[in-house]
Amino acid sequence: MPATPKFCRGLAAVLAGLVLFVGAARAEIKVGYSDWPGWVAWAIAEQQGFFKKHGANVKLVWFPNYSDSISALSSGQLDANCQTWSDTMAPLAKGIPLKVVLVNDNSAGNDALMAAPKYKGVKDLKGKTIALEEFSISHFVLATALARNGMSQKDVKVVNLSAGDAAAAFLSGRVDAATVWNPWVNKIELSGKGKALFTSKDMPGLVPDLLVAQEKSLAAHRADFVGMVKAWFEVEKFIREKPDEAVKIMAKVVELAPEEYKVFLPGTRFFGEKDNIDALGPASTPHSLLATAPVIVKFLEENKLIEGKPDFAKAIDASLVKEVAKK
């Protein structure tokens, strides 16, 4: 019958359309994360089914080297990444269209300048060698510590190593000090070979840890990102109400015993709904990114860690958090 081929072609077109629709609906957003308590916590959302519950089709991508995740987001290999406010300034200054959609936490002691017990203060490190992951949050912490003590990077010798390698270099005695974050801070303390001379607790509000998205990915997958925000608020509640269960999940990701990982939680202030509304709000609100940004940019500029002027205000998108808060 002549009508049959026509019908079949029509059916094929419909089926092809359905396949394309299903494929589009199942498209994952790739989100980079690395070894920091506020970001490892995303594993709770994955394992407890919070992503699925809120319709967020997310693929978490692990980065052993944190700096690599920043590059991956900037080059478009990721839809979003977990990174600090200070580490977001350089790509913004280059004009890369990024949006901050969520604040996971504030570091409250988990980033530190570690040195041998013989050094009593930051000033004692003049002329000494300090290992750190260049252009990461560790660089910012060191710059802040030096400035607070009337010094600059010209007063020390900086060796560029990943956080884990920086800790290893310090523990082996190849460098005099290291600026790292947990779990390496704790490893150095437990070894008895080093102590903290300056930590993120000494610079409150200046180390916010964020979920940063590519602008085009946010526009294309807004529902998934809204779902991620909802999932995060459940994660924050889960950590508060069931810390032991939370620690077991997080510790497994980084291959540590739960009792070892638990010590990292006090140095991380996890942000729930209200904290996020404040942080993504005007400069007058507590923990505001707008309030801390000028301080961060000033340090980055003074220490030649950034080129150009970042439009940080344009990068803040509070609409997702506000949308979730209304429901």
C-alpha positions in Angstrom: 0.0 0.0 0.0 1.4 3.4 -0.9 0.4 4.8 2.4 2.5 2.4 4.4 6.0 3.9 3.6 4.7 7.3 4.3 3.3 6.2 7.6 6.5 4.4 8.5 8.6 7.5 7.7 6.3 9.5 9.9 6.6 7.0 12.7 10.3 6.9 12.4 10.4 10.7 12.6 8.3 10.6 15.8 10.5 7.9 17.3 13.6 9.8 16.4 12.1 12.9 18.0 11.4 10.9 21.2 14.9 9.6 21.3 16.3 13.1 21.0 13.9 14.3 23.7 14.8 11.5 26.1 18.5 12.1 25.3 18.2 15.8 26.0 16.2 15.1 29.2 18.9 12.7 30.5 21.9 15.0 29.7 24.0 15.2 32.8 25.7 18.3 34.2 29.3 17.6 35.0 30.4 19.1 38.3 34.0 19.1 39.5 34.9 18.6 43.1 38.0 17.9 45.1 39.4 17.1 48.5 37.8 19.8 50.7 35.1 18.9 53.4 32.6 21.4 52.0 32.9 19.8 48.5 33.4 16.1 49.5 30.0 16.6 51.2 28.4 16.5 47.8 28.9 12.7 48.0 26.2 12.7 50.7 23.7 14.1 48.1 24.7 11.4 45.7 24.6 8.5 48.1 21.4 9.6 50.0 19.5 10.2 46.8 19.1 13.9 47.2 20.0 14.6 43.6 17.5 12.2 42.3 14.9 13.4 44.8 15.2 17.0 43.5 15.5 16.1 39.8 19.2 17.1 39.5 20.9 15.0 36.9 24.4 15.4 38.1 27.7 13.6 37.5 30.3 14.4 40.1 33.8 14.5 38.6 36.7 14.0 41.1 39.9 16.0 40.7 42.9 14.8 42.8 44.5 18.2 41.9 42.2 21.1 42.8 43.9 23.5 40.4 43.0 21.2 37.5 39.3 21.6 38.3 39.5 25.4 38.0 41.2 25.1 34.6 38.6 22.5 33.5 35.7 24.8 34.4 37.4 27.8 32.7 38.0 25.8 29.5 34.4 24.6 29.4 35.2 20.9 30.2 32.8 21.2 33.2 29.4 22.7 33.6 30.2 23.7 37.2 33.0 23.4 39.7 33.6 23.6 43.4 36.1 26.4 44.0 36.9 29.3 46.3 35.9 32.9 45.7 39.5 34.0 45.4 40.2 31.3 42.8 37.2 32.5 40.8 38.6 36.0 40.4 41.3 35.2 37.8 38.9 33.6 35.3 36.4 36.4 35.9 39.2 39.0 35.2 39.8 37.2 31.9 36.2 37.6 30.9 35.1 34.0 31.3 31.3 34.0 32.0 30.9 32.3 35.3 28.1 32.4 37.9 28.3 31.8 41.6 25.1 30.0 42.5 25.7 28.6 46.0 28.1 29.0 49.0 28.9 25.6 50.5 30.9 26.9 53.4 33.4 29.2 54.9 36.8 27.9 55.9 37.2 28.4 59.7 40.6 27.0 60.3 41.0 24.2 57.7 43.5 26.3 55.6 46.8 27.0 57.3 50.4 28.1 57.1 52.3 25.2 58.7 55.8 25.5 60.0 58.2 23.6 62.2 57.7 24.1 66.0 61.0 26.1 66.2 59.3 29.0 64.3 57.2 31.0 66.7 55.5 33.4 64.3 55.1 34.3 60.6 57.9 36.9 60.8 60.3 34.0 61.6 59.8 32.7 58.1 61.7 35.6 56.5 64.1 34.2 53.9 62.6 30.7 54.3 61.2 28.3 51.7 57.4 27.8 51.6 55.6 25.2 49.5 52.1 25.8 48.3 49.8 25.3 45.3 50.4 28.4 43.3 47.3 30.6 42.6 45.1 28.4 44.8 43.5 29.5 48.1 46.8 28.6 49.8 48.5 31.4 47.9 45.9 33.8 49.1 46.2 32.6 52.7 50.0 33.0 52.6 49.7 36.5 51.1 47.3 37.5 53.8 49.5 36.1 56.6 52.5 37.9 55.3 50.6 41.2 54.9 49.3 41.0 58.4 52.9 40.7 59.6 54.2 43.6 57.5 55.8 41.3 54.9 55.4 40.4 51.3 56.2 37.4 49.1 59.6 39.0 48.4 60.5 38.1 52.0 60.1 34.4 51.4 60.8 31.8 48.7 57.7 30.2 47.2 57.8 26.6 45.8 54.9 25.7 43.6 53.6 22.2 44.4 50.1 20.6 44.7 48.7 20.7 48.2 49.5 17.0 48.8 53.0 17.4 47.4 53.6 20.6 49.5 52.7 18.7 52.6 55.0 15.8 51.7 57.8 18.2 50.9 57.4 19.8 54.4 57.2 16.5 56.2 60.4 15.3 54.5 62.2 18.5 55.4 62.7 19.7 51.9 61.0 23.0 52.7 60.7 25.1 55.8 56.9 25.6 55.7 53.8 24.8 53.7 50.5 26.4 53.2 47.9 23.7 52.7 44.3 22.7 53.6 42.9 19.7 55.3 43.4 16.8 55.3 47.1 17.8 55.0 46.9 20.3 57.9 45.9 17.6 60.2 48.5 15.1 58.9 51.2 17.6 59.6 49.9 18.3 63.1 49.7 14.6 63.9 53.2 14.0 62.7 54.5 16.4 65.3 56.7 18.1 62.7 54.6 21.2 62.3 52.1 23.6 63.7 49.9 26.3 62.3 51.3 29.9 62.4 48.2 31.3 60.6 44.9 29.8 59.6 41.7 30.8 57.8 40.2 31.3 61.3 42.4 34.4 61.4 40.8 35.8 58.3 37.0 35.1 58.9 34.8 35.3 55.9 37.6 35.6 53.4 37.6 32.0 52.3 34.2 31.2 51.0 33.9 27.9 49.1 31.4 27.9 46.2 29.6 26.1 43.5 30.5 28.1 40.3 28.8 27.4 37.0 29.4 28.2 33.4 26.9 30.8 32.4 25.7 28.9 29.3 25.4 25.6 31.3 23.3 27.4 33.9 21.0 28.7 31.2 20.6 25.3 29.6 20.3 23.3 32.8 18.7 25.6 35.3 16.4 23.0 36.7 19.3 20.7 37.5 21.1 23.5 39.3 18.0 24.4 41.3 17.8 20.7 42.2 21.5 20.9 43.3 20.7 23.8 45.6 17.8 21.9 47.1 20.0 18.8 47.5 22.8 20.9 49.2 20.4 22.3 51.8 19.5 18.7 52.7 23.2 17.8 52.9 23.8 20.7 55.3 20.9 19.5 57.5 22.1 15.9 57.3 25.6 16.9 58.5 24.1 18.9 61.4 21.6 16.1 62.5 23.6 13.0 61.6 27.3 14.0 61.8 28.6 10.4 62.3 26.7 9.1 59.3 27.9 12.1 57.3 31.5 11.6 58.2 31.4 7.9 57.2 30.3 8.9 53.7 32.8 11.7 53.4 35.7 9.7 54.8 35.2 6.9 52.3 35.5 9.3 49.4 39.0 10.4 50.5 40.0 6.9 51.8 40.3 7.9 55.5 38.9 6.4 58.6 35.8 8.2 59.9 37.5 9.1 63.2 40.4 10.8 61.2 38.0 12.7 59.0 35.8 13.9 61.8 38.4 16.4 63.1 38.0 18.4 59.8 34.4 19.4 60.4 34.9 22.0 63.1 37.2 24.0 60.7 34.4 24.1 58.1 31.3 26.2 58.6 28.7 24.6 56.3 26.1 27.1 54.9 22.4 26.4 54.9 19.6 28.4 53.3 19.8 31.6 55.5 23.6 31.8 55.3 23.4 31.5 51.5 20.8 34.3 51.3 23.1 36.5 53.4 26.3 35.5 51.5 24.8 36.1 48.1 23.1 39.3 49.2 24.2 42.9 49.5 27.6 43.9 51.0 25.9 44.9 54.3 24.8 41.3 55.1 26.9 38.8 57.1 29.5 36.7 55.1 28.6 38.6 52.0 30.6 37.8 48.9 30.3 41.4 47.8 31.8 42.6 51.0 34.8 40.2 50.9 35.5 40.5 47.1 37.3 43.9 47.2 39.6 42.6 50.0 40.4 39.5 48.0 41.0 41.4 44.8 43.3 43.8 46.5 45.5 41.0 47.8 45.5 39.3 44.4 46.5 42.5 42.6 49.2 43.5 45.2 50.8 40.0 44.9 50.4 39.9 41.1 48.1 36.9 41.2 45.6 38.4 38.8 45.5 40.3 35.6 42.6 42.6 34.8 39.5 43.6 36.8 37.0 40.9 37.7 33.3 41.9 37.5 32.6 40.0 40.7 29.2 41.6 41.3 27.9 40.4 37.9 29.1 36.9 38.7 26.9 36.5 41.7 23.5 34.8 40.9 21.3 34.6 44.0 18.2 33.7 42.0 18.4 29.9 42.5 18.8 30.2 46.2 15.9 32.7 46.4 13.8 30.4 44.3 14.4 27.5 46.6 13.9 29.6 49.7 10.4 30.7 48.6 9.1 27.1 48.3 
